[in-house]
Structures are given as structure tokens and as C-alpha cells.
Amino acid sequence: MHGTGLFASVSSLAGGGKVVLIDRIGLDPELIWDEVEREGVQSLSIVGDVFARPLLDVLRAEPSRWDLSSLRAITSSGVLFSPEVKRGLLEHLPNVTIVDSLAASEGVGPRQDARATDGELTTARFSVNDRVRVIDDETGADVVPGSGQIGLLAMGGRIPVGYFKDVEKSAATFRTVGDRRYSVPGDYATVEADGTVKLLGRGSASINTGGEKVYPEEVEAELRQHPSVFDCAVVGVPDERFGERVVALVQPVAGETVVEGDLLAWCRERLATYKAPRRYVAVDSLQRSAAGKVHHKDLRALALELLAADTTDSAD
């Protein structure tokens, strides 16, 4: 179902270890900590902030409830894992190493570790090298660092042969660049002047507003740092003037209220004006899958429904 769980399970079993599975659908953070304590779990696999924030919330609410001394590592990939959440977990779990991996089910990239003794924590940053490249979609040429050009992330190393009985999709994803094969699952990125890769998100979820492309994950990363925001998803809805309008569905922190003007100002301070969502709609839940994914089609429909019922004027 998800490469993160698959790779962790196979490597543990191959080493004579045990795999602990939660037998309920959905995320129950209290149950997860119960099982870590009961089974003496050493490594916990999660999907970024989507799992980490609820896990941290229950630790903050009941810091002495569980004996989690067995835990040595928390591994994550696939979704943003924000620095403030990492730091919060490490405050409760000082002997744990947090491993943030640049990976997809189609291929595993580099990783970045964080520990309680580290100074400033950041969102995981990875640099181009012989296994990680950002390439032009049409020519396959490397994106020039500092150019601002958007390209596709390509990961080398040990990668699958292809998708089962899907020649067309295999050819699009597993490409030969020069004399090496790379996995190109569809993640867009730029390269900073120092060679650091800045991930933007999957092309299938990008929003075209007024001829400009907006990648939801980039906007969500900034919006999640607002103290009133627990979780969020950014989608595009039809707009007569711009083609698509950027809208944020926001799940507030418990007890907080979404103030649209505050969120708009927050995003415009941190993002280009066209990237900042024009509307912010509060929701009780983003209805993420068991793997932490959102269904953009369903969320677009929900955004349209909620906006139709709201008479508030759009943000300028």
C-alpha cells in the first residue's frame, strides 16, 4: 500500500525482527503509543506531519502515560515533516532519531537524521548528486542550480524494473538519462544555487491560476506553520477570470477558529501573491486515507460546496 511501510517491514523481517501492525482503519494515536509500549517497538514508520502532529498532541496531553523507552527511531517519507513537530517529538523522546527520507514507492533516495542534541532543526533538505537529479521534462538535461527552472525529480540507485503489465506508465516513470536508469515518479522541484533540491509537489495536483503554476505542497508547508492550523490541503477550483482559484481547506487546532484575513496575511508574507490561497475554508477533517493521502477530487468538490454556501467576498 505504501513504500514506507513495505520497505521497513521487509528489512525488519529479513533481519529476524518483528513487525507490529495496527488492526484498525485510520489513525488512532493513543493506540499507536499503547502498542509501542506493549510490544517494545524500536522503530516507528509514519507519514510526516499527517501522523506526527496527532501523535505529538497526545504526548503533550499525557506526557507520563506511556513508557516509550524502547523506541529508537521514527522514520518518515512522502509528506512534509515540519521542524517544529520534530522538535516537539524529540522533547518527549530524547533518545529517538528522526529519519526523514526522500523516497517514493518507485525508488528510495537519501535521508536526513534529526536528534534531540541537534541545534536548529529544519525541513529535510537534500542536494543533487549522482543519485538525485532534477531534470527538464522534455530534454532530460539537468536543471541549472539557481536558475529558478522547474524540473522533475529523478532518483537513481536500486529502483524497480517497472509497473506490472503497464508498459506505457513504466516508460514514463523509469527513464534512462545518459547511461543510467532513474525513477521519475512525477515530483516537481527546483535547485537552489547551493545545489539544494526544493520540492514543489506532484504535477498531477498542480493548480494553473492565471497562467502560473501553484504546487499545493509548497503552500501547505507555509500554512501549516500558522499556530491556528492543525492540518490543511490546497486545491484549485474553477474561476472565470484566472481559470483556477487557489483555495485552502483548513482543519484548525482544537479550540481555535480560522480567521480568513489572518491566514491570507500569513501566506502573503511568505509566498508570491499568486500562490497565496484566495479563500480559506474551515473543515472538521480532511478525510485522509490510512496512508495519510488526501483525495484532491473529493476536496475540490467539498471546497466548491462550502464556498457556494458562504456569502463572504473573495480575498483581493
N, C-alpha and C positions, 0 to 999 in steps of 0.2 A: 504494500500500500504506500509505503514511503521509504525512500532510500536510507534515511537516518536510522529508522528502527531496524531495517533489514541488515545494514552493514554492522551495526552494534551487536545484533543478535548472533549473526554468523560468526563474528570474530570471538565473541564470548564462548559460544558452544565449541568452536574449534580449539579453544584453549582449556576445555574441560570445565568451563564455568556454567552458571545457571542464568536463565532468562526469566524475569518476573513480568507477567502480563496482567494488566488490569482488565477484569472481566465485565466492565460496564461501558456502555457507549457514552462518549462525551468526557469532559474534563471535570474530575472531582478532586480538587487539590488536597483536601483533608484525607481522602482515601489514598492518594499517592504517598503522602508522608507516613500514613499508617503502614503501608506496605514496605516503604524504605526501612522503617524501624523494625517491623516484624521479620522481614527477610534478610536484614543486614545488607541491603543493597549498597554496592560500591560505586556504580556508575549509573547516572540517570540521563536518559535521552529525551530531549524536549524540542519544541519548535519555537525558539525565540521568545519575544515578549508575550506572544499569544498564550503560552503556557507559563512563562516565568512570572508575569505580573500576578495572576491568581495564586500561584504557589508562594510568592513573597507576601501577599496580603494576609494569608492565614498564619504565616510565621510571625508577622508583626502583631497579629491579634492575639496569638497564644505562643509566645516565644519559648516557653518551658514545657510545652505539651509533649514534644517528641524527642526521643534520643536518636539523633541523626549522625552519631559519631562514626558510623561505618562508611558514610558517603565520602568518596574521594574525588569524584569528577561529575560535572554536569556538562553534557555535550549538546550542541545545538547547530542547526543549519536550516536554510530555507526561508527564514523570516528574520527581520531586524531584531537584534538583541541589544537594547539600549544600555549605555554606560551606567545610568542611574539605577537600573534594575539589577545589573550585575553587581554593583557596589552594595545594594541592599541585601542581596542573597549572601554575599561574602561576609557581611557584618554578622549574619546569623550562622554562617557556615565557614568559619575561618580556615579550616583545613581542606577546603574544596578547591579544585582547579576548574575554572570555567573554560571550556573549549568551544570556540566559535569557528565553524568550518564553512568555507566557501565550497558548496557542494550541491549537487542535484542527483536524482536517481540515475541520470545519464553519465555521471562521472564525478569523481571526488577531487577537489582542489586543495589548496593549502589551508592551514588552520592558524588561529591566534589564541594564545592562552592568557587568562587573567587570574591573578591570585590576590588574596587579602593584603599582602605586603606590597603590592604594586602601588605606585603613586597615582597619577591621573589615569583613569580608565577612559577608553574611547570606544566608539563603534568600531567593529573589526575592520582593519584596513589591510589590503593585500596589494602587492606590487606585481607588475608584469615581469615575467621571467621565461625560462624555456618551456614551462608547463602552463603558464597562464598568459594569454594574449587577448587583445581587443582588436578585432579585425573589421574592415569595411565589408558590409554585407554583399556587395556586388563583386569587388575585385579580390577580396581576401587579403589585401595589404594591411599591415599593422597601422593602427591609428597612431598618429604622431602625438607624443606627450605634450600637454599644454595647448593643443590646437583647438580644444573645445568640440572636436568632431565626435559624433556619437557612433559607436560601433557595437558589434556583438561580442560577448564574452566567449572565448574559446579555451577549453581545458584539455590538456594532453595527459599523458601517462596511461594507466590501465583503464581503458574505457570499454564499454560493451561493443559487440560486433554490430548490433543493430536492433531494431524493434522486430518482434516476432511477426513474420508474414506481412510486413509493411515496408516494401522496398522504397517507395516514394518518401515516406517520413524518415526512413533510415538515411537516405542520401542527403536530405536536408539538414539532419542533425549531426551526423557523423561524417565530417568533411576532412579531406586531405588538403593541408596547407603546406606548400613546399613538399617535403618528403615525409611529413608526419601527419598522423590522424589526430583529429581533435573532436571533442564533444562540444556542439554549439546548440544548447537547448532553447535559446531564444531570449536570453537576458541581455538587455542593452546596458552600455556603460560608456564612460569617458575615461581618459587617462590624464591625471594631473601632471604638471611639469616635472614633479619628482618621481614619476613612474607609478604613483599610487592609482589603483583602479577605483573609480567611483561608480557603484552600481546604481542603475536607474529603475530597473524593473523589467518585467516581461513585456514584449512588444504587443502581445495579444490583449493586454489590459490598458495600453496607452490611450490617451484622450487627445483628439485633434480639436483644438479650440482656436478659431481664427487663423488657421494655418500653422499654429505652433503645437508641438507635441508635448504633452504633460504625462510623466510617468508616475502613477499613483504612489508607489512605494517611497519615492523621494519626498512627496508632500506629506504622506503619513508619518514619515520619520520625524519631521519637524512638528507636526500637530500633536504627536504622542507625548512630546516633552512639556506640553501645557499642563499645569497642575490639576486642571479640572477634567482632563481627558484620560479615561482608562483604556479605551480601545477605539479604533476608527478605521474607516475604509473610504477611499476616494474613488468616485465613479464619474463618468460622463453621461449627461442626459441631453436630449435634443434641444437645440437652441436656434431660432430663426436667424439671428444675427451672426453668431460665431460657429454654427454647425453643431458644436457640443459645448455645454457649460460644465465647469468643474464643480462638483457637489461633494461635500463631506458628510458621511453618516457617522455620528459620534456617540459612543457609549460613555456617559460621564462616570467619573469616580463616584462611588456610593455616597449619597448625601449632597453631591454637588449638582449645580444647574448649568446647562450650556447657555452661555451668553454669546450670541452670534457676533456682535460687534467686537467683543474681546478676542474671539478666535480669529476673526478677519484681520485685526490689527497684528496679532501674534504672527500669522502666516506672512503678511506683507512685509514685516520687519526682517523675515528670514528667507523669503523666496522672491523670485521675479514676480511682478504683478500678475502676469497671465497664468502663473502656476497656482496662485492662491485661490482656494475654492471661493466661489461667489455666494454660495449658500452652505449653512451648517445645520444639519437636522439631527435632533436627539433621538436615539433608539435605545430600547432596553437591552438588545443583544444583536450582534452581527451574524448570528447563526452559523458560526464557523463549523467546518467538518471536524471529525475526530482527529484529523492530521493538521488542524489549525488553518485550513484554507477557507477563503470566502468564495461565494458564488456570485461573480460580478453581475451576471444577467439578472439574478433574483434581486440583488441590491439596487440595480438601476430601476427595476420596476417598483421597488419599495420607495426609493427616493422620489420618483415621479408621483406616486400615490400620496406621500406625505407633503410634497410641495403643492400639489393640487388642493390639499385641504388647508394650506397655510396662506393667509392673505398678506403676509409680510412682504414688503417690496424687496427685490433683489439688491444685493450689495453693489455699489457702484464700481 
